[in-house]
């Protein structure tokens, strides 16, 4: 189930909800309003790579390459 971040347009409370699907109805836990603004929710995944990138210090995957070549380094 995805976690969605919302801001209530009525009371301006910010909160996250775990919902069964992207279009499931949601209510503000503070005031009960359904007038919500869905925001982008950022997440991070940290993995340990066994691949050594020759440009590891400048690789945008911060902490070692292992990004599958998205940084332009062909592994």
Secondary structure, DSSP 8 states (H G I E B T S, - for coil): -EEEEEEETTT--EEEEEESSTT-----TTT----EEEE--------------TTGGG-TTSSS--STTTTS---
